[in-house]
Amino acid sequence: MKIAFILCPIVLCTAATAQSTWYVDAAAAPPGVGSLAAPYSSIQYAIDQSTTVSGDTLLVADGTYVESLRFWGKSLALRSVNGAANTTIQGGINPHAAIRWVDGEGAGTLLEGFTVRDARNVSSPGGGFACSAGSGTVQDCVFIACGSTSAGGGGASVSSGASVRFENVVVRDCFSFVRGGGIDVDSSNAAVMSCVIENCSAAFSGSSGLGGGLNGHASVIEVDNTQVLGNLSDGVCGGFSASQCSVWIHGSRFVANIADARGAGIHLLDSAATIVECWIERNSTFFGGGGPIGHGLYSNRRDATQVRSTTFLQNGSAGAGLSQAAVVGATLERCTLARNFTNSFLDTAAARDCVLNNCVVWGNVPTANSLTACVVRYSDVEGGASGVGNIDFDPLFVDLAGDDLRLLPGSPCIDSGDPTSLPDADGTRADMGAFP
């Protein structure tokens, strides 16, 4: 009896923790049993089965699945067989997102290899995907033409203490009438890694849209090797907007984003941010009678916004009213600001209320007002700037007109930076500009 009593719990525990793979195929005879020979015909039906438990994998065959999914607290790996190009979840109009992790799903939860399209959420956050108070990874997926008409996150929403990693995800042509047309992160953690957020919008909301591509509030957000391209807001920030956040951005591109007022590329409000090795180009503010400002980057906390080895190129305003600078309110180290512009020769083209060290400021229009209310050290500024170590010499870019801002041999910016700065990779004195 004692031996049987000891062995039974071991057998039961082994059964409870076993991991199973269940198969789904839209072309299968319904409902199926989840085997390879007789797969389930519906993804949600597969999730709902009592035999499907946390730790299991659902392997989904090619096809279009017209359904919305809720994981019901099960930490599952939902994978397609042949990737997003061959496997689609067709959303439709619903009072919820097309895919929901809203019941405490754990960190092992995975969505991999799906296209989610045409999902419209009319009453809650997230059009294509929503995670609330859960966690997991979204990988190798495409969200296209999804939207949220009453809350944030047209493509995806992360909220209420959730933690989600987006990796190799494309969010395109998605929208919100409120904020975060692509992705919205609210009181949560999110990592956006090797993603593309393109042609998304936070608009049609009475000039109050916020963060056309990506928006965060009271969150910790990491963005790495990501492209934020051609997004739109009819209020503040077309690209990435963050308020009361901790933000880290590395190796990412913010290009051709548009906003009505501030920070068309990146907008930071009461946030701490580090931006490293990024490319911020052709972001534009329009209209804004009170003044479009910070076309590439706007921050209201200069001391908490650290920008290193980053390029600001051709950012400007094409609208009416006061136009203030490609960058407003940041500490810039080893950055290049070139060919940025404003619509008035009375306004500032490159930077306002910034600290610049080891930077190059060249080819901005108007040249005479390229910097306003800035502290400048060891930098090459066209037209000159007061401060220790500054110069006013042609930096000898490889091709300024062609946007190749590397320095030619013999450039006066080489080995002319702050002698107390860390040396360049070759061990020599720091150069000026983003490209040592």
C-alpha positions as CSV (number, residue, x, y, z in Angstrom):
1,M,0.0,0.0,0.0
2,K,2.8,2.4,0.8
3,I,4.5,1.7,-2.5
4,A,1.2,2.2,-4.5
5,F,0.7,5.5,-2.6
6,I,4.1,6.8,-3.5
7,L,4.0,5.7,-7.2
8,C,0.5,7.1,-8.0
9,P,1.4,10.8,-7.6
10,I,4.4,10.3,-9.7
11,V,2.3,8.8,-12.6
12,L,-0.3,11.6,-12.3
13,C,2.3,14.3,-12.2
14,T,4.0,13.0,-15.4
15,A,0.7,12.9,-17.2
16,A,-0.2,16.4,-16.2
17,T,3.1,17.9,-17.4
18,A,3.3,16.0,-20.7
19,Q,3.4,18.3,-23.7
20,S,1.3,17.4,-26.8
21,T,1.2,18.7,-30.3
22,W,-2.3,19.1,-31.8
23,Y,-2.9,19.6,-35.6
24,V,-5.3,22.1,-37.2
25,D,-6.3,22.3,-40.9
26,A,-9.1,24.4,-42.3
27,A,-9.6,21.9,-45.1
28,A,-10.1,19.0,-42.7
29,A,-13.5,17.4,-42.0
30,P,-15.0,19.1,-38.9
31,P,-14.5,19.0,-36.0
32,G,-11.5,16.5,-36.1
33,V,-9.6,15.0,-33.2
34,G,-6.4,16.9,-33.5
35,S,-4.2,14.2,-34.8
36,L,-2.1,14.4,-37.9
37,A,-4.4,12.1,-39.7
38,A,-7.6,13.8,-38.5
39,P,-6.7,17.4,-37.6
40,Y,-9.1,19.8,-36.0
41,S,-10.7,22.1,-38.5
42,S,-10.9,25.2,-36.3
43,I,-8.1,26.8,-34.2
44,Q,-10.5,28.0,-31.5
45,Y,-12.1,24.6,-31.3
46,A,-8.6,23.2,-30.8
47,I,-7.9,25.7,-28.0
48,D,-11.2,25.0,-26.3
49,Q,-10.6,21.2,-25.9
50,S,-10.0,20.1,-22.3
51,T,-7.2,17.9,-23.6
52,T,-5.4,21.0,-24.8
53,V,-3.4,22.3,-21.8
54,S,-0.6,24.8,-21.1
55,G,2.6,23.8,-22.7
56,D,1.0,22.2,-25.7
57,T,1.6,23.2,-29.3
58,L,-1.0,23.8,-31.9
59,L,0.4,23.3,-35.4
60,V,-1.7,25.0,-38.1
61,A,-1.8,24.0,-41.8
62,D,-1.9,26.5,-44.7
63,G,-5.2,28.2,-45.3
64,T,-7.5,31.1,-44.2
65,Y,-9.2,30.8,-40.8
66,V,-12.2,33.0,-40.5
67,E,-12.4,33.2,-36.7
68,S,-11.3,35.1,-33.6
69,L,-9.2,33.4,-30.9
70,R,-9.1,33.5,-27.1
71,F,-6.5,31.4,-25.3
72,W,-8.5,31.1,-22.1
73,G,-5.4,31.3,-19.8
74,K,-3.7,28.4,-21.6
75,S,0.0,29.1,-22.3
76,L,0.1,27.5,-25.7
77,A,2.4,27.7,-28.7
78,L,0.3,28.5,-31.7
79,R,2.4,28.0,-34.8
80,S,1.8,27.8,-38.5
81,V,3.4,25.1,-40.6
82,N,4.6,27.3,-43.5
83,G,4.6,30.9,-42.2
84,A,2.6,34.0,-42.5
85,A,2.6,34.1,-46.3
86,N,0.5,30.9,-46.3
87,T,-1.6,31.1,-43.1
88,T,-4.2,33.8,-42.5
89,I,-6.6,34.6,-39.7
90,Q,-9.4,36.7,-41.1
91,G,-10.7,38.9,-38.3
92,G,-13.9,40.7,-39.2
93,I,-15.8,43.2,-37.0
94,N,-16.0,42.3,-33.3
95,P,-16.2,43.8,-29.9
96,H,-12.7,42.4,-29.2
97,A,-9.4,41.8,-30.9
98,A,-8.9,38.9,-33.4
99,I,-6.4,37.2,-31.0
100,R,-6.7,37.6,-27.3
101,W,-4.4,36.8,-24.4
102,V,-6.6,38.3,-21.7
103,D,-6.8,35.5,-19.1
104,G,-3.4,35.5,-17.5
105,E,-1.5,33.5,-20.1
106,G,2.1,32.8,-19.1
107,A,5.5,33.7,-20.6
108,G,5.6,30.6,-22.7
109,T,2.7,31.7,-24.8
110,L,3.6,32.0,-28.5
111,L,2.0,33.2,-31.7
112,E,4.2,32.4,-34.7
113,G,3.8,32.6,-38.4
114,F,0.4,34.1,-39.1
115,T,-1.0,37.0,-41.1
116,V,-3.9,38.6,-39.2
117,R,-5.9,40.9,-41.4
118,D,-9.1,43.0,-41.6
119,A,-9.9,42.7,-37.9
120,R,-11.9,45.6,-36.5
121,N,-12.4,46.1,-32.8
122,V,-15.3,48.4,-32.0
123,S,-15.3,48.5,-28.2
124,S,-11.9,47.6,-26.6
125,P,-8.1,47.9,-27.2
126,G,-6.4,46.0,-30.0
127,G,-7.7,45.3,-33.5
128,G,-5.5,42.3,-34.5
129,F,-4.1,41.3,-31.2
130,A,-4.6,42.1,-27.5
131,C,-2.7,41.0,-24.4
132,S,-4.0,42.2,-21.0
133,A,-2.3,41.1,-17.8
134,G,-0.6,38.3,-19.5
135,S,2.7,37.6,-21.3
136,G,4.3,35.9,-24.3
137,T,5.9,36.3,-27.7
138,V,4.5,37.3,-31.1
139,Q,6.9,36.2,-33.8
140,D,7.2,36.2,-37.6
141,C,3.6,37.6,-37.9
142,V,2.0,40.2,-40.1
143,F,-0.9,42.4,-39.0
144,I,-2.5,44.2,-41.9
145,A,-5.5,46.5,-42.2
146,C,-6.6,45.9,-38.6
147,G,-8.1,48.7,-36.5
148,S,-9.5,49.8,-33.2
149,T,-12.2,52.5,-33.3
150,S,-12.7,53.2,-29.6
151,A,-9.3,52.5,-28.0
152,G,-5.6,52.1,-28.7
153,G,-3.7,49.6,-30.7
154,G,-5.0,49.1,-34.2
155,G,-2.6,46.3,-34.9
156,A,-1.8,45.2,-31.4
157,S,-2.5,46.3,-27.8
158,V,-0.5,45.5,-24.7
159,S,-2.1,46.6,-21.4
160,S,-2.7,46.2,-17.7
161,G,0.7,44.9,-16.6
162,A,1.2,42.6,-19.6
163,S,4.6,41.8,-21.0
164,V,5.0,41.0,-24.8
165,R,7.9,40.5,-27.1
166,F,7.3,41.3,-30.8
167,E,10.0,39.8,-33.0
168,N,10.2,40.0,-36.8
169,V,6.6,41.3,-36.9
170,V,5.2,43.6,-39.6
171,V,2.3,45.9,-38.7
172,R,1.0,47.7,-41.8
173,D,-2.0,49.8,-42.8
174,C,-3.5,49.5,-39.3
175,F,-5.4,52.3,-37.5
176,S,-6.8,53.6,-34.3
177,F,-9.2,56.5,-33.8
178,V,-7.4,57.2,-30.5
179,R,-3.7,56.2,-30.1
180,G,-1.1,53.7,-31.3
181,G,-2.3,53.0,-34.8
182,G,0.2,50.2,-35.1
183,I,1.0,49.1,-31.5
184,D,-0.3,50.6,-28.2
185,V,1.4,49.8,-24.9
186,D,-0.3,50.9,-21.7
187,S,1.0,50.3,-18.2
188,S,3.0,47.3,-19.5
189,N,6.3,46.1,-20.9
190,A,7.0,45.6,-24.5
191,A,10.0,44.7,-26.7
192,V,9.7,45.5,-30.4
193,M,12.6,43.7,-32.1
194,S,13.4,43.6,-35.8
195,C,9.9,44.8,-36.7
196,V,8.4,47.0,-39.4
197,I,5.6,49.4,-38.5
198,E,4.4,51.1,-41.7
199,N,1.6,53.3,-43.0
200,C,-0.4,53.1,-39.7
201,S,-2.4,56.0,-38.3
202,A,-3.9,57.5,-35.2
203,A,-6.3,59.9,-36.8
204,F,-9.9,61.0,-37.5
205,S,-10.3,61.9,-33.9
206,G,-10.6,65.6,-33.9
207,S,-6.9,66.4,-34.0
208,S,-6.2,64.3,-30.9
209,G,-4.6,61.2,-32.4
210,L,-1.4,60.1,-30.6
211,G,1.4,57.9,-31.9
212,G,0.5,56.8,-35.5
213,G,2.9,54.0,-35.5
214,L,3.7,53.1,-31.8
215,N,2.4,54.6,-28.6
216,G,3.3,54.0,-25.0
217,H,2.0,55.2,-21.6
218,A,3.5,54.4,-18.2
219,S,5.4,51.5,-19.7
220,V,8.9,50.1,-20.3
221,I,9.5,49.9,-24.0
222,E,12.5,48.5,-25.9
223,V,12.8,49.1,-29.7
224,D,15.7,47.5,-31.5
225,N,16.5,47.1,-35.2
226,T,13.0,48.3,-36.1
227,Q,11.7,50.5,-39.0
228,V,8.9,53.0,-38.3
229,L,8.0,54.3,-41.7
230,G,5.3,56.6,-43.1
231,N,2.9,56.6,-40.2
232,L,0.5,59.4,-39.5
233,S,-1.2,61.2,-36.6
234,D,-3.6,64.1,-36.8
235,G,-2.4,65.2,-33.4
236,V,1.0,64.5,-31.8
237,C,3.6,62.2,-33.3
238,G,3.3,60.1,-36.4
239,G,6.1,57.6,-35.4
240,F,6.6,56.7,-31.8
241,S,5.1,58.6,-28.9
242,A,5.8,57.8,-25.2
243,S,4.5,59.5,-22.0
244,Q,5.7,58.6,-18.6
245,C,7.8,55.7,-20.0
246,S,11.2,54.3,-19.8
247,V,12.4,53.9,-23.4
248,W,15.4,52.3,-25.0
249,I,15.8,52.6,-28.8
250,H,18.7,51.1,-30.7
251,G,19.6,50.7,-34.4
252,S,16.2,51.8,-35.7
253,R,14.9,54.0,-38.5
254,F,12.2,56.6,-38.2
255,V,11.4,57.8,-41.7
256,A,8.7,59.9,-43.3
257,N,6.3,60.0,-40.4
258,I,3.9,62.9,-40.2
259,A,2.1,64.7,-37.4
260,D,0.0,67.8,-37.1
261,A,2.0,69.2,-34.2
262,R,5.0,67.9,-32.2
263,G,7.6,65.1,-32.6
264,A,6.6,63.7,-36.0
265,G,9.3,61.0,-35.7
266,I,9.7,60.5,-31.9
267,H,7.7,62.3,-29.2
268,L,8.7,61.9,-25.5
269,L,6.6,63.4,-22.7
270,D,7.8,63.0,-19.1
271,S,9.8,60.0,-20.2
272,A,13.4,58.8,-19.7
273,A,14.9,57.7,-23.0
274,T,18.2,56.4,-24.5
275,I,18.4,56.5,-28.3
276,V,21.5,54.9,-29.9
277,E,22.7,54.5,-33.5
278,C,19.4,55.5,-35.1
279,W,18.5,57.1,-38.4
280,I,15.7,59.8,-38.1
281,E,14.9,61.2,-41.6
282,R,12.2,63.2,-43.5
283,N,9.7,63.4,-40.6
284,S,7.4,66.3,-41.0
285,T,5.0,68.4,-38.9
286,F,2.2,70.3,-40.5
287,F,-0.2,73.1,-39.6
288,G,-0.2,73.4,-35.8
289,G,-1.0,77.1,-35.6
290,G,0.7,77.2,-32.1
291,G,3.8,75.8,-33.7
292,P,5.0,72.5,-35.0
293,I,8.2,71.6,-33.1
294,G,10.7,68.8,-32.9
295,H,10.0,67.4,-36.3
296,G,12.4,64.5,-35.8
297,L,12.5,64.3,-32.0
298,Y,10.7,66.2,-29.3
299,S,11.2,65.8,-25.6
300,N,10.2,67.9,-22.7
301,R,13.0,66.5,-20.5
302,R,16.4,67.4,-22.0
303,D,18.3,65.8,-19.0
304,A,16.4,62.5,-19.4
305,T,16.8,62.1,-23.1
306,Q,20.2,60.8,-24.2
307,V,20.9,60.5,-27.9
308,R,24.1,58.9,-29.2
309,S,25.6,58.2,-32.6
310,T,22.3,59.1,-34.3
311,T,21.6,61.0,-37.6
312,F,18.9,63.6,-38.1
313,L,18.4,64.2,-41.8
314,Q,15.9,66.3,-43.8
315,N,13.4,66.7,-41.0
316,G,11.2,69.8,-41.2
317,S,7.8,71.5,-41.4
318,A,5.8,72.2,-44.5
319,G,3.0,73.9,-42.6
320,A,2.1,77.3,-41.3
321,G,3.0,78.9,-38.0
322,L,6.2,78.8,-35.9
323,S,8.5,75.9,-36.8
324,Q,11.1,74.8,-34.3
325,A,13.9,72.4,-35.1
326,A,14.5,68.8,-36.1
327,V,15.4,68.1,-32.4
328,V,14.0,69.7,-29.3
329,G,15.0,68.9,-25.7
330,A,17.7,66.3,-25.8
331,T,21.4,65.7,-24.9
332,L,23.2,64.8,-28.1
333,E,26.5,63.0,-28.2
334,R,28.3,62.1,-31.5
335,C,25.3,63.0,-33.6
336,T,24.9,64.4,-37.1
337,L,22.2,67.0,-38.0
338,A,22.1,67.7,-41.7
339,R,19.8,69.2,-44.3
340,N,17.0,69.8,-41.8
341,F,14.8,72.7,-42.6
342,T,12.1,75.1,-41.5
343,N,9.5,77.1,-43.4
344,S,10.8,80.5,-42.2
345,F,14.2,82.1,-42.0
346,L,13.2,83.4,-38.5
347,D,12.9,79.8,-37.1
348,T,15.3,77.2,-36.0
349,A,16.3,74.4,-38.3
350,A,18.4,71.9,-36.5
351,A,18.2,71.9,-32.7
352,R,16.6,73.9,-29.9
353,D,17.1,73.6,-26.1
354,C,19.7,70.8,-26.6
355,V,23.2,70.0,-25.3
356,L,25.5,68.9,-28.2
357,N,28.9,67.3,-27.7
358,N,31.0,65.9,-30.6
359,C,28.3,66.6,-33.1
360,V,28.2,67.9,-36.7
361,V,25.5,70.5,-37.7
362,W,25.7,71.2,-41.4
363,G,23.6,72.0,-44.4
364,N,20.5,72.9,-42.4
365,V,18.2,75.7,-43.7
366,P,18.3,78.5,-42.5
367,T,22.0,78.2,-41.6
368,A,22.0,81.4,-39.6
369,N,19.4,79.9,-37.1
370,S,20.5,76.2,-37.1
371,L,20.7,76.2,-33.3
372,T,18.7,78.0,-30.6
373,A,19.2,77.9,-26.8
374,C,21.7,75.1,-27.1
375,V,24.9,74.3,-25.1
376,V,27.5,73.3,-27.7
377,R,31.0,71.7,-27.2
378,Y,33.5,70.2,-29.5
379,S,31.2,70.3,-32.5
380,D,31.4,71.4,-36.1
381,V,28.6,73.9,-36.6
382,E,28.0,75.7,-40.0
383,G,28.0,79.4,-39.2
384,G,29.8,78.8,-35.9
385,A,28.7,78.4,-32.3
386,S,30.1,79.6,-29.1
387,G,31.6,77.1,-26.7
388,V,34.8,75.2,-26.1
389,G,36.3,73.2,-28.9
390,N,33.8,74.2,-31.6
391,I,34.8,74.6,-35.3
392,D,33.2,75.9,-38.5
393,F,34.7,73.9,-41.3
394,D,33.2,71.9,-44.1
395,P,33.0,68.4,-42.5
396,L,33.8,66.7,-45.9
397,F,30.9,64.3,-46.0
398,V,31.2,61.5,-48.6
399,D,28.1,62.9,-50.4
400,L,25.9,65.4,-48.5
401,A,23.4,65.7,-51.5
402,G,23.2,61.9,-51.6
403,D,22.8,61.5,-47.8
404,D,26.1,59.7,-47.3
405,L,27.2,61.4,-44.1
406,R,30.4,59.5,-43.5
407,L,33.5,61.5,-43.2
408,L,36.1,61.5,-46.0
409,P,39.8,61.1,-45.1
410,G,41.1,64.6,-44.2
411,S,37.9,65.7,-42.6
412,P,38.5,68.4,-39.9
413,C,36.0,66.4,-37.7
414,I,38.3,63.4,-37.4
415,D,40.1,63.2,-34.1
416,S,38.7,66.7,-33.1
417,G,36.1,65.7,-30.6
418,D,36.1,66.1,-26.8
419,P,39.5,64.7,-25.6
420,T,37.8,63.5,-22.4
421,S,35.2,61.4,-24.4
422,L,35.7,57.7,-24.9
423,P,38.1,57.1,-27.8
424,D,36.8,55.8,-31.2
425,A,36.9,52.0,-31.9
426,D,40.4,52.4,-33.5
427,G,41.7,53.9,-30.2
428,T,42.1,57.4,-31.5
429,R,40.5,60.6,-30.1
430,A,36.8,60.9,-30.6
431,D,35.5,62.2,-34.0
432,M,32.7,64.6,-34.4
433,G,29.5,63.2,-35.8
434,A,27.6,60.0,-35.9
435,F,30.1,58.1,-38.2
436,P,33.6,57.7,-36.7
